[in-house]
Amino acid sequence: MTSEINLSHVQEEFADRSFPIARESLSESCAGTTVLFADGDADLGALVADIDQERFESAEDAFAALQNVLPVEALGEPGQSDGDA
């Protein structure tokens, strides 16, 4: 089943799994779920597969690791700067 969720709800999506969990198992269980970003989207299973960590102890742990592999489209509004001129 394919579903769509906002990035802000990914941790809740992870919480539906049993932890601890291997990265491969989490990736497979999230495949087909589309994460909607500020500008674009991505498959959650593919994002999880890109994480270097092999195992997650909790939904919070998995979500924190996910932050390191999010594409630039996930971060704020398109064209938004960090305040540098």
Secondary structure, DSSP 4 states (H G I P E B T S, - for coil): --EEEEGGGHHHHHHTS-SSEEHHHHHHHHTTEEEEETTEEEEHHHHHHT-S-SEESSHHHHHHHHGGG--GGGSSSTT---S--
